[in-house]
Amino acid sequence: MIGFPRALTALVLLWVSVAQARDPKDRVKKIKAKNMPKPAPRHVLATSEQLKDKTYKKLEEHKRLNRREKKEVSRAELDTYKDLRKKGFDEVSNTAEAAMLRNYRLRNKKRRGMLRKKEASLAAVLFPGASPEEYDDNEQLWMYADLVESKKTQVPYEFYDLPGCPEPVESVAKKSRRMRKNLGSRLQGHDLKPAPFDLFAKQNKECTPLCRVKLDGKKLRWFRRLIERQYRVQLQLDSLPVLMRSKELNYAVRGYPVGFKAPLAPGQVKAKRDKSDVFVYNHLKFAITYHEDPSQFQGIRITGFDVHPVSIAHDVPNGPVNPRTKLSSCQGFNVENDPGKYLKLSFEETAAVDIVYSYDVQWIPNTMEWTDRWDVYLVGAPDDDIHYYSIVNSLMIVLFMTGAIATIMIRTLRKDIAGYNELQTIEEAQEETGWKLVHGDVFRPPSYSPMLLSVLVGTGAQIGCSFVFALLLSILKVTNSMNKGQVLTSLILLYVLNGSVAGYISARIYKFCEAKNWKMNSLVTAMALPGVFVIMFTCLNVFLGFAGAATAVSFLTILVLFLLWVCVSAPLVFVGAFLGLKARVIEVPTKTNQIARIVPENSWHMNPILTMFMGGILPFGSVCIELAFIMSALWLHQIYYVMGFLLAVVGILAATCAQVAIVLCYLQLCAEDHRWWWKSFWNCAMAGVYLFVYSLWFLSSRLDLVGVLPVVVYLTYMSMISIVFGLFCGSVGFLSSFWFTRTIYGAVKVD
């Protein structure tokens, strides 16, 4: 007892000595942090005249507002926003008023946290952990060219596929840094290459010719087709996409168009073979805004990257054109769009067109912080409240279904189980009806292809695990949801690494069905879905290769996918199948009769086709709102980054599938139909068919695709997504029904 106080005293003395021996710099940092001035009051559209003194003082001191004060600030901000918009202030320019309006529009997006949300910048939300890069005066900057793509067609091209200037020479260090591409970026065709523009920090560049290109014949016709199909060029500077802004129309859009087509005159009808004039944008006016604060950092930070395309028929010299060539039509910063000087692409195939490309650069100082430079890109994007409402709506449906199912099922099942357990005589047992009547056949293996059923259920479980893990990695900031190539890479790798899940579940179900050909079952589990997708992707890749699309992957990428499949995914499937076959057979509470019971004729409402169509509606309906945002991100080039919402939607989808499958399985057993195996899978897997039908509606109403190949690309990828979606829903439905049948038949006394 005496030793314990001594030991405690020694620990206290040791802690004091360590605290005193600590680096004095830490204490200096704490003193400085304590004496540092508080940050400026958070940006709100409300002024001190619109708010009470107590509320405004809390804003200045960064204190938490109560509900009444929050409503007061919201009303004042809304009034100020409406007043500024009526006065004609826009939301996309670099003025202080526009920045305030943007901050108000994006106030819900600039928050982080699950329950207690804290204010944050969009840079911290979209790119967590990213730090700004500073550039010294006169330092060379590289502008990179990405895809040339269009909403009217899903066939993108590379920048240097266009008839333009050659690719500049890049240093080895820059090239090695740029060429770090992941598998997903290769599959999507993203390959950043240096653009042919010379940029130096804070150095304005007047109109500078680049090169001269002669177009005729087939190349001219193809270039006209790109302009008619509204292709846009995507450029990047300091990881910032190029932006076109319009203060008058209050819009900002990424990329700039290759050219434009002359609009129809009033009363003019579009001809069957359109021969209207087409003009090309051959001069680019770059405006780069930057922030400079020597008291906080050295150099400058890029805060904006804008472009204004111009179509101008330059004076074409006799010799070649290079940046040192002097042109009378290319002087200073005065090159603007003039209808009398547009560069027209002739419709005649025999005519040739000389195009002289040029550009100018202006560096504009700005007070905008680096953390706010992404605000303008999300102006006009759907508000996060819509995601909240969609999830709450789906969640209320799920909770209502859960309550209804719990009430009905618990009451009915408790009554049935109590009645069945009270049967004492053989005569009473022979008069039993309902779901207990089929206890000797409910666990009879399916008569049709138990191997195929086990493979589909195992593959659906593998898809669900890989998708959930990918979302968790994105939520935990391991992967960046803004980088679509990175997300696609994580999905592929996680699907490959979860092969053991498919092998294990498939083997357990196949073993329960007392089937013997376990080797074939393991092989089909490893090859079924990847084999189908490889055939579809290879056929599509052939057509994309003939069209010269940037999404046509190389032989090396296909070889990498094949090696991932053969060397990683398949062995993991075999390992999972081995463990599943070595495990004990799944125990069930009843014995199966030797002779199958005759199934009575079902009523019309239990028709299998009708139950499949009815069963797929609710799972699809629970995700249809969020699905609209995902489809817009996939095919309309919109930004989607709310992976937390998506994980909640996946949970709601799984809960809905489980509930629908359990209810339909119970009704089927009450109708004395013991063939629930395949029906429980298809009742929920039908949601994949609804997804494909929705994609057809999206194609006809939201997309304006031109040509056969873009439609083929869209339908091929959407059929893949629908198959994956249906397999996941069907797997959840089958596993839920299997658990349900084991549970209810284990609660009754069966001789």
C-alpha positions in Angstrom: 0.0 0.0 0.0 2.9 2.3 0.7 4.5 1.6 -2.8 1.5 2.9 -4.7 1.7 6.6 -3.5 5.4 6.6 -4.1 4.9 5.3 -7.6 2.2 7.9 -8.2 4.5 10.7 -6.9 7.3 9.5 -9.1 5.0 9.7 -12.2 3.9 13.2 -11.4 7.5 14.4 -11.0 8.5 12.7 -14.2 5.6 14.4 -16.1 6.6 17.8 -14.6 10.2 17.3 -15.7 9.2 16.4 -19.2 6.9 19.4 -19.5 9.8 21.7 -18.4 12.2 20.1 -20.7 9.9 20.5 -23.7 11.0 22.7 -26.6 10.4 26.4 -25.7 9.4 27.0 -29.2 6.1 25.2 -28.6 5.3 27.6 -25.8 6.1 30.5 -28.0 3.8 29.2 -30.7 1.0 28.9 -28.1 1.5 32.4 -26.9 1.5 33.7 -30.4 -1.6 31.8 -31.3 -3.3 33.2 -28.2 -2.3 36.8 -29.0 -3.1 36.6 -32.7 -6.1 38.7 -33.8 -9.3 36.9 -34.5 -10.2 36.3 -38.1 -12.5 38.7 -39.9 -16.2 38.1 -39.5 -17.6 35.5 -41.8 -18.9 36.7 -45.1 -22.6 37.3 -45.1 -24.8 39.4 -47.3 -26.4 41.1 -44.3 -25.1 44.4 -43.0 -25.0 45.8 -39.5 -28.0 48.0 -40.3 -30.1 44.9 -41.2 -29.2 42.9 -38.1 -29.5 43.5 -34.4 -26.4 44.5 -32.5 -26.2 41.3 -30.6 -26.4 39.2 -33.7 -23.8 41.2 -35.6 -21.5 41.1 -32.6 -21.7 37.3 -32.6 -20.8 37.2 -36.3 -17.8 39.3 -35.6 -16.7 37.1 -32.8 -17.4 33.9 -34.7 -19.8 32.7 -32.0 -22.5 30.1 -32.6 -25.9 31.6 -33.4 -29.2 30.3 -32.0 -32.2 29.4 -34.2 -33.8 32.9 -34.0 -30.6 34.6 -35.0 -30.0 32.3 -37.9 -33.5 33.1 -39.2 -32.7 36.8 -38.8 -29.5 36.5 -40.8 -31.2 34.3 -43.5 -34.0 36.9 -44.0 -31.5 39.8 -44.3 -29.3 37.8 -46.7 -32.2 36.9 -48.9 -33.4 40.6 -49.1 -29.9 41.8 -50.0 -29.5 39.0 -52.6 -32.8 40.0 -54.3 -31.9 43.7 -54.2 -28.5 43.1 -55.8 -29.9 40.9 -58.5 -32.6 43.5 -59.3 -29.8 46.1 -59.7 -28.2 44.0 -62.4 -25.2 42.5 -60.5 -24.1 39.1 -61.8 -22.7 36.1 -60.0 -19.9 35.0 -62.3 -17.6 38.0 -62.7 -14.6 38.9 -60.5 -16.2 41.8 -58.7 -16.7 42.0 -54.9 -20.5 42.0 -55.4 -20.4 38.9 -57.6 -18.2 37.2 -55.0 -20.8 38.0 -52.3 -23.6 36.7 -54.4 -21.7 33.5 -55.1 -20.9 33.0 -51.5 -24.7 33.3 -50.7 -25.7 30.8 -53.4 -23.1 28.3 -52.3 -23.5 28.7 -48.5 -24.9 25.2 -48.1 -22.0 23.6 -50.1 -19.4 25.3 -48.0 -20.0 23.2 -45.0 -18.3 20.1 -43.7 -19.3 17.6 -41.0 -22.0 15.1 -40.3 -24.1 16.4 -37.5 -22.5 19.8 -36.6 -21.5 21.3 -39.8 -18.7 23.9 -39.9 -18.0 26.4 -42.6 -15.3 25.6 -45.1 -14.2 26.7 -48.5 -15.1 24.8 -51.7 -11.4 24.0 -52.2 -11.4 22.2 -48.8 -14.7 20.4 -49.7 -13.7 19.4 -53.2 -10.0 18.9 -52.8 -9.3 18.1 -49.2 -5.6 18.3 -48.3 -4.7 20.2 -51.5 -2.3 23.1 -51.1 -1.8 26.1 -53.4 1.1 26.4 -55.7 3.0 29.7 -55.8 4.8 31.0 -59.0 7.6 33.5 -59.1 7.6 36.4 -61.5 8.4 35.5 -65.1 8.3 31.8 -64.2 7.1 29.6 -67.1 3.7 28.0 -66.6 2.3 25.0 -68.6 -1.2 25.0 -70.0 -2.5 21.5 -70.6 -5.0 20.3 -73.2 -7.6 17.7 -72.2 -10.4 16.2 -74.2 -12.4 17.8 -77.0 -15.9 16.7 -76.2 -19.6 17.5 -76.8 -22.9 16.9 -75.1 -24.4 16.0 -78.5 -22.1 13.0 -78.9 -20.2 10.7 -76.5 -17.2 10.3 -78.8 -14.5 12.7 -77.5 -11.2 13.4 -79.4 -7.8 14.5 -78.3 -6.8 18.1 -78.7 -4.1 17.3 -81.2 -6.5 15.3 -83.4 -7.9 18.7 -84.4 -6.2 20.5 -87.3 -4.0 22.9 -85.4 -0.5 23.7 -84.2 2.0 20.9 -83.3 2.6 19.9 -79.7 5.4 21.8 -78.0 8.5 20.1 -76.5 8.2 19.5 -72.8 10.9 18.9 -70.3 11.6 15.4 -69.0 10.7 16.3 -65.4 7.4 17.9 -66.4 6.6 15.0 -68.8 7.2 12.3 -66.2 5.1 14.2 -63.7 2.3 14.7 -66.2 2.2 11.1 -67.4 1.3 9.6 -64.0 -2.1 8.4 -65.3 -4.2 5.8 -63.5 -6.2 3.0 -65.1 -9.5 4.9 -64.9 -8.1 7.9 -66.7 -6.8 5.7 -69.5 -10.2 4.0 -69.9 -11.9 7.5 -70.0 -9.4 8.8 -72.6 -7.9 11.6 -70.4 -4.4 12.3 -71.5 -3.2 15.8 -70.6 -0.7 17.2 -73.1 0.9 20.6 -73.1 -1.0 23.2 -75.1 0.9 25.3 -77.7 0.7 28.5 -75.7 3.7 30.2 -74.0 2.8 31.5 -70.5 5.1 33.3 -68.1 3.9 34.6 -64.7 2.7 38.2 -64.8 3.8 38.7 -68.4 1.1 40.0 -70.6 1.4 38.8 -74.2 -0.1 40.8 -77.0 -1.7 39.1 -80.1 0.8 36.4 -81.1 0.4 34.2 -84.2 1.0 30.5 -83.6 0.8 28.6 -86.9 -0.9 28.3 -90.2 -3.1 25.3 -91.2 -4.6 24.6 -94.6 -7.9 22.6 -94.6 -9.5 20.9 -97.5 -11.4 17.8 -98.5 -12.1 15.2 -95.8 -10.4 17.1 -93.0 -12.5 20.2 -93.8 -15.7 18.2 -93.7 -14.8 16.6 -90.4 -13.9 19.9 -88.9 -17.3 21.3 -90.0 -19.0 18.3 -88.4 -17.2 19.0 -85.1 -18.5 22.6 -85.0 -22.0 21.5 -86.0 -22.0 19.0 -83.1 -20.9 21.7 -80.7 -17.6 20.2 -79.6 -15.8 22.1 -76.8 -12.0 22.2 -76.0 -11.0 21.6 -72.4 -7.8 23.3 -71.2 -6.2 23.4 -67.7 -3.9 25.8 -65.9 -2.7 25.0 -62.4 -5.4 22.2 -62.2 -8.1 24.8 -63.0 -10.3 24.2 -66.0 -10.7 27.0 -68.5 -13.9 29.0 -68.2 -16.1 31.1 -70.4 -18.1 33.8 -68.6 -20.9 36.1 -69.6 -21.8 38.9 -67.3 -24.8 39.8 -69.4 -26.3 36.3 -69.4 -25.0 35.5 -65.9 -23.5 32.1 -66.8 -20.1 30.4 -66.7 -19.3 27.2 -68.6 -16.1 25.1 -68.8 -14.3 24.9 -72.1 -14.7 26.9 -75.3 -16.4 25.9 -78.5 -14.4 24.9 -81.6 -16.6 27.2 -83.6 -20.1 28.3 -84.2 -22.8 28.1 -86.8 -24.7 31.0 -88.2 -28.2 31.2 -86.6 -31.3 30.9 -88.9 -32.9 34.1 -90.0 -36.4 35.0 -88.7 -38.9 32.8 -90.5 -36.2 30.6 -92.1 -36.8 26.9 -92.0 -33.9 24.5 -91.5 -33.2 22.5 -94.7 -32.8 18.8 -94.8 -29.2 19.1 -95.8 -27.9 22.0 -93.7 -25.6 24.3 -95.7 -25.6 27.2 -93.3 -22.4 29.1 -92.7 -19.9 27.6 -90.1 -17.2 29.8 -88.5 -14.1 28.7 -86.6 -12.7 30.3 -83.5 -9.0 30.8 -84.3 -8.0 33.4 -81.8 -8.1 32.9 -78.0 -8.0 35.8 -75.5 -6.8 34.4 -72.1 -7.4 36.3 -68.9 -5.6 34.9 -65.9 -6.4 36.3 -62.5 -4.0 35.9 -59.6 -3.7 36.8 -55.9 -0.5 38.3 -54.4 0.1 38.9 -50.7 3.8 39.1 -49.7 2.9 39.1 -46.0 1.5 35.6 -46.3 3.3 33.9 -49.1 5.9 34.4 -51.8 5.0 34.7 -55.5 1.5 34.6 -56.9 -1.4 32.1 -56.8 -3.7 31.5 -59.8 -7.3 32.2 -58.9 -9.0 32.3 -62.3 -8.5 31.0 -65.8 -10.8 32.5 -68.5 -10.9 32.5 -72.2 -12.8 34.5 -74.8 -12.7 32.9 -78.3 -12.7 35.1 -81.4 -13.3 34.3 -85.0 -11.2 36.5 -87.3 -9.9 36.1 -90.8 -6.3 37.0 -90.4 -4.2 38.4 -93.2 -2.5 35.2 -94.5 1.2 35.8 -95.4 2.9 33.9 -98.2 5.4 32.0 -96.1 5.0 30.0 -92.9 3.6 31.5 -89.7 5.3 31.4 -86.3 5.2 33.6 -83.1 7.7 36.1 -84.7 5.5 36.7 -87.7 4.0 40.2 -87.9 0.4 40.4 -89.0 -1.6 43.6 -89.5 -4.7 41.9 -88.2 -2.9 40.7 -85.0 -1.9 43.7 -83.0 -2.1 44.4 -79.3 -5.2 43.3 -77.4 -7.8 44.7 -79.8 -8.7 41.5 -81.6 -12.5 41.1 -81.1 -15.4 39.4 -82.8 -16.6 41.3 -85.8 -19.3 39.9 -88.1 -17.5 41.3 -91.1 -14.3 39.5 -90.3 -15.5 36.1 -89.2 -13.4 33.1 -90.5 -15.8 31.0 -92.5 -15.4 27.4 -93.4 -16.6 26.8 -96.9 -19.2 24.1 -97.6 -17.7 23.3 -101.0 -15.5 20.2 -100.8 -13.1 21.5 -103.5 -12.4 24.8 -101.7 -9.5 25.1 -99.2 -9.4 27.3 -96.1 -6.2 28.8 -94.6 -6.5 29.1 -90.8 -4.0 31.2 -88.8 -4.2 30.5 -85.1 -3.3 33.2 -82.6 -3.7 34.1 -78.9 -3.1 36.9 -76.3 -2.7 36.7 -72.6 -3.6 39.2 -69.9 -2.6 38.8 -66.2 -5.2 40.5 -63.9 -4.5 41.0 -60.1 -7.4 40.2 -57.9 -8.2 40.1 -54.1 -9.9 36.7 -54.4 -8.4 34.0 -52.1 -7.1 30.8 -53.6 -9.6 28.8 -51.6 -12.5 30.6 -53.3 -11.4 30.1 -56.9 -13.8 27.1 -57.4 -16.9 29.0 -56.4 -17.8 30.1 -59.9 -17.6 26.6 -61.3 -20.5 25.4 -59.1 -22.8 28.4 -59.6 -26.0 27.0 -61.0 -25.3 23.5 -59.8 -28.1 21.7 -57.8 -28.2 22.7 -54.2 -27.4 20.2 -51.5 -30.8 20.7 -50.1 -32.2 18.7 -53.0 -30.0 15.8 -52.0 -31.3 16.1 -48.5 -34.9 16.2 -49.6 -34.5 13.2 -51.9 -32.8 11.2 -49.1 -35.4 12.2 -46.5 -38.2 11.4 -49.0 -36.7 7.9 -49.7 -36.0 7.4 -46.0 -39.6 8.2 -45.0 -40.8 5.6 -47.6 -38.5 3.1 -46.1 -39.5 3.9 -42.5 -43.2 3.7 -43.5 -42.6 0.3 -45.2 -40.6 -0.9 -42.2 -43.4 0.0 -39.8 -46.1 -1.5 -42.0 -44.1 -4.6 -42.5 -43.2 -5.0 -38.9 -46.9 -4.5 -37.8 -48.4 -6.9 -40.3 -45.6 -9.5 -40.3 -45.1 -9.6 -36.5 -48.9 -9.8 -35.8 -49.6 -12.3 -38.6 -46.5 -14.4 -37.9 -47.0 -14.4 -34.2 -50.6 -15.5 -34.6 -49.6 -18.2 -37.1 -46.7 -19.5 -35.1 -48.7 -19.6 -31.9 -51.5 -21.5 -33.7 -49.2 -23.9 -35.3 -47.4 -24.7 -32.1 -50.7 -25.4 -30.3 -51.7 -28.2 -32.7 -51.7 -31.3 -30.6 -53.4 -34.1 -32.6 -52.5 -35.6 -35.9 -55.9 -34.7 -37.3 -55.3 -31.0 -36.5 -51.8 -31.2 -38.0 -53.2 -32.6 -41.3 -55.6 -29.6 -41.5 -52.8 -27.0 -41.4 -52.8 -24.4 -44.1 -50.7 -21.4 -45.2 -47.0 -21.1 -45.2 -46.4 -24.0 -42.7 -47.9 -26.4 -45.2 -44.9 -26.2 -47.4 -42.3 -26.7 -44.7 -41.2 -29.9 -46.3 -40.5 -28.2 -49.6 -39.5 -24.6 -48.8 -35.7 -25.5 -48.7 -35.8 -27.7 -51.8 -33.1 -26.6 -54.2 -34.3 -24.9 -57.3 -35.1 -27.2 -60.1 -33.6 -24.9 -62.7 -29.9 -24.2 -62.8 -28.8 -23.8 -59.1 -25.3 -23.0 -60.5 -26.5 -19.9 -62.4 -28.4 -18.7 -59.3 -25.4 -19.1 -57.0 -23.2 -17.3 -59.5 -25.6 -14.3 -59.9 -26.0 -13.9 -56.1 -22.3 -14.2 -55.5 -21.5 -11.6 -58.2 -24.1 -9.2 -56.8 -22.6 -9.5 -53.4 -19.1 -8.8 -54.8 -20.5 -5.7 -56.6 -22.2 -4.4 -53.5 -19.0 -4.8 -51.3 -16.8 -3.1 -53.9 -19.2 -0.2 -54.3 -19.6 0.4 -50.6 -15.8 0.2 -50.0 -15.2 2.7 -52.9 -17.7 5.1 -51.3 -16.1 4.8 -47.9 -12.6 5.5 -49.4 -14.0 8.6 -51.0 -15.7 9.7 -47.8 -12.5 9.1 -45.8 -10.7 11.3 -48.4 -8.5 8.4 -49.5 -9.7 9.0 -53.1 -11.0 12.3 -54.5 -14.5 12.2 -55.9 -13.7 15.1 -58.3 -11.2 12.8 -60.0 -13.4 10.5 -62.0 -10.4 8.5 -63.2 -9.4 7.8 -59.7 -12.9 6.8 -58.6 -13.1 4.4 -61.6 -9.7 2.9 -60.8 -10.8 2.3 -57.1 -14.0 0.6 -58.3 -12.1 -1.7 -60.6 -9.4 -2.6 -58.1 -12.0 -3.2 -55.3 -14.1 -5.4 -57.5 -11.0 -7.4 -58.3 -10.0 -7.7 -54.6 -13.5 -8.7 -53.5 -13.5 -11.7 -55.8 -13.2 -13.9 -52.7 -16.6 -12.6 -51.6 -18.3 -13.8 -54.8 -16.5 -17.2 -54.6 -17.4 -17.8 -51.0 -21.1 -16.9 -51.3 -21.5 -18.7 -54.6 -19.9 -21.8 -53.1 -22.0 -21.8 -50.0 -25.3 -21.6 -51.9 -24.1 -24.1 -54.5 -23.1 -26.6 -51.8 -26.5 -26.1 -50.1 -28.2 -27.1 -53.3 -26.3 -30.5 -53.1 -24.8 -29.9 -56.6 -21.5 -31.7 -57.4 -19.9 -29.7 -60.2 -18.1 -27.3 -57.9 -15.2 -26.7 -60.2 -17.4 -25.4 -63.0 -19.3 -23.3 -60.5 -16.1 -21.6 -59.3 -14.9 -21.1 -62.9 -18.2 -19.6 -64.0 -18.3 -17.3 -60.9 -14.8 -15.9 -61.9 -15.6 -15.5 -65.6 -19.3 -14.8 -66.0 -19.7 -11.0 -65.5 -16.1 -10.0 -66.5 -16.4 -12.1 -69.6 -19.7 -10.5 -70.7 -18.3 -7.0 -70.1 -15.0 -7.8 -71.9 -16.9 -8.9 -75.0 -19.1 -5.8 -74.9 -16.2 -3.4 -74.3 -14.0 -5.0 -76.9 -16.7 -4.7 -79.6 -17.3 -1.1 -78.7 -13.6 -0.3 -78.6 -13.3 -1.5 -82.2 -15.9 1.0 -83.4 -14.3 3.8 -81.3 -10.9 2.9 -82.7 -12.2 3.2 -86.3 -13.8 6.6 -85.4 -10.5 7.8 -83.9 -12.1 8.6 -80.5 -9.9 9.4 -77.5 -11.8 6.8 -75.4 -10.5 4.0 -77.7 -8.1 2.3 -75.2 -4.8 0.8 -76.3 -3.8 -2.8 -76.4 -1.6 -2.3 -73.3 -4.6 -1.1 -71.2 -6.7 -4.1 -72.4 -3.7 -6.4 -71.4 -3.6 -4.8 -67.9 -7.3 -5.4 -67.4 -6.9 -9.0 -68.6 -4.0 -9.6 -66.2 -6.0 -8.2 -63.3 -8.8 -10.5 -64.2 -6.7 -13.7 -64.7 -3.9 -13.1 -62.1 -5.8 -11.4 -59.3 -9.6 -11.7 -59.5 -9.9 -15.3 -60.6 -7.4 -16.7 -57.9 -9.3 -14.7 -55.2 -12.6 -16.2 -56.4 -11.1 -19.7 -56.2 -9.8 -19.0 -52.7 -13.3 -17.8 -51.6 -14.9 -20.9 -53.3 -12.4 -23.2 -51.5 -13.3 -21.6 -48.1 -17.0 -21.8 -48.9 -16.8 -25.5 -49.9 -14.9 -26.4 -46.8 -17.4 -24.7 -44.5 -20.4 -26.6 -43.1 -23.6 -26.8 -45.1 -26.0 -24.1 -44.2 -28.4 -25.6 -41.5 -32.1 -25.3 -42.0 -34.8 -26.0 -39.4 -36.9 -28.4 -41.6 -36.2 -31.5 -43.6 -37.0 -31.7 -47.3 -39.5 -34.3 -48.5 -38.5 -36.8 -51.1 -41.4 -36.0 -53.4 -42.1 -32.3 -54.2 -45.5 -30.9 -53.3 -47.8 -29.9 -56.1 -48.1 -26.1 -56.3 -51.7 -25.0 -56.5 -52.7 -22.5 -59.2 -51.9 -19.0 -58.1 -54.3 -16.1 -58.2 -53.8 -13.3 -60.6 -52.1 -11.0 -58.1 -49.4 -13.6 -57.4 -48.5 -14.1 -61.1 -44.6 -14.2 -61.3 -44.4 -11.6 -64.1 -46.7 -9.2 -62.2 -44.7 -9.6 -59.0 -41.4 -9.0 -60.8 -42.7 -5.7 -62.3 -44.3 -4.6 -59.0 -41.2 -5.6 -57.0 -38.8 -3.6 -59.1 -40.7 -0.3 -58.8 -39.9 0.4 -55.1 -36.1 -0.2 -55.3 -35.8 2.0 -58.4 -38.2 4.6 -57.0 -36.1 5.0 -53.8 -33.0 6.1 -55.8 -34.5 7.7 -58.9 -34.0 11.3 -57.7 -30.3 10.8 -56.9 -30.0 8.8 -60.1 -30.9 12.0 -62.1 -27.9 13.8 -60.6 -25.6 10.8 -61.4 -26.8 10.6 -65.0 -26.2 14.3 -65.4 -22.7 13.9 -64.1 -22.0 11.0 -66.4 -23.5 12.3 -69.7 -23.9 16.1 -69.3 -20.4 16.8 -67.8 -21.8 18.2 -64.5 -19.9 18.0 -61.2 -20.9 15.4 -58.7 -19.0 15.0 -55.4 -21.5 14.2 -52.6 -20.4 10.6 -51.9 -21.9 10.7 -48.4 -25.3 11.2 -49.9 -24.7 8.4 -52.4 -23.7 6.0 -49.6 -26.9 6.8 -47.8 -28.9 6.2 -51.0 -27.1 2.8 -51.4 -28.2 1.9 -47.8 -31.8 2.9 -48.5 -31.7 0.9 -51.7 -30.5 -2.2 -49.9 -33.2 -1.8 -47.2 -35.9 -1.4 -49.8 -34.8 -4.5 -51.7 -34.8 -6.5 -48.5 -38.3 -5.4 -47.4 -39.8 -5.9 -50.9 -38.3 -9.4 -51.2 -39.4 -10.5 -47.7 -43.0 -9.3 -48.3 -43.3 -11.0 -51.7 -41.7 -14.2 -50.3 -44.2 -14.3 -47.4 -47.2 -13.8 -49.7 -45.9 -16.5 -52.0 -45.4 -19.0 -49.2 -48.9 -18.2 -47.9 -50.2 -19.1 -51.4 -48.5 -22.6 -50.8 -45.9 -21.9 -53.5 -42.5 -23.1 -52.3 -40.6 -22.0 -55.5 -39.2 -18.8 -54.0 -35.5 -19.1 -55.0 -35.5 -17.6 -58.4 -38.5 -15.4 -57.8 -36.9 -13.7 -54.8 -33.9 -12.8 -57.0 -35.9 -11.6 -60.0 -38.4 -9.6 -57.9 -35.7 -7.2 -57.0 -33.4 -7.6 -60.0 -36.2 -6.2 -62.1 -35.0 -2.7 -60.9 -32.1 -3.0 -63.4 -34.7 -3.2 -66.2 -36.4 -0.1 -64.8 -33.0 1.6 -64.8 -32.4 0.8 -68.5 -35.9 2.0 -69.4 -35.1 5.3 -67.5 -31.9 5.6 -69.5 -33.9 5.3 -72.7 -36.1 8.2 -71.4 -33.0 10.2 -70.5 -31.7 9.6 -74.0 -34.8 10.9 -75.7 -35.6 13.8 -73.4 -32.3 15.1 -71.9 -29.7 14.2 -74.5 -29.5 15.4 -78.1 -27.1 12.8 -79.5 -26.3 13.0 -83.2 -25.2 9.9 -85.2 -25.4 6.1 -84.6 -22.1 5.6 -82.8 -22.9 8.0 -79.8 -26.2 6.2 -79.3 -24.4 2.8 -79.4 -21.8 4.1 -76.8 -24.5 5.4 -74.5 -26.7 2.2 -74.7 -23.7 -0.1 -74.2 -22.5 1.7 -71.0 -26.0 2.0 -69.7 -26.7 -1.7 -70.3 -23.5 -2.5 -68.3 -24.7 -0.2 -65.4 -28.2 -1.7 -65.5 -26.8 -5.2 -65.3 -24.6 -4.3 -62.3 -27.6 -2.5 -60.6 -29.9 -5.5 -61.2 -27.4 -8.0 -59.9 -26.9 -6.0 -56.6 -30.6 -5.7 -56.0 -31.3 -9.3 -56.8 -28.5 -10.5 -54.5 -29.9 -8.5 -51.6 -33.4 -9.8 -52.3 -32.3 -13.4 -52.4 -30.2 -13.3 -49.3 -32.9 -11.5 -47.4 -35.5 -14.0 -48.4 -33.2 -16.9 -47.4 -32.7 -15.4 -44.0 -36.4 -14.8 -43.6 -37.4 -18.4 -44.5 -34.9 -19.8 -42.1 -36.1 -17.5 -39.3 -39.9 -18.2 -39.6 -39.6 -22.0 -40.1 -37.1 -22.2 -37.2 -39.8 -20.6 -34.9 -42.4 -23.3 -35.4 -42.6 -26.9 -34.2 -42.4 -29.3 -37.1 -42.5 -33.1 -36.7 
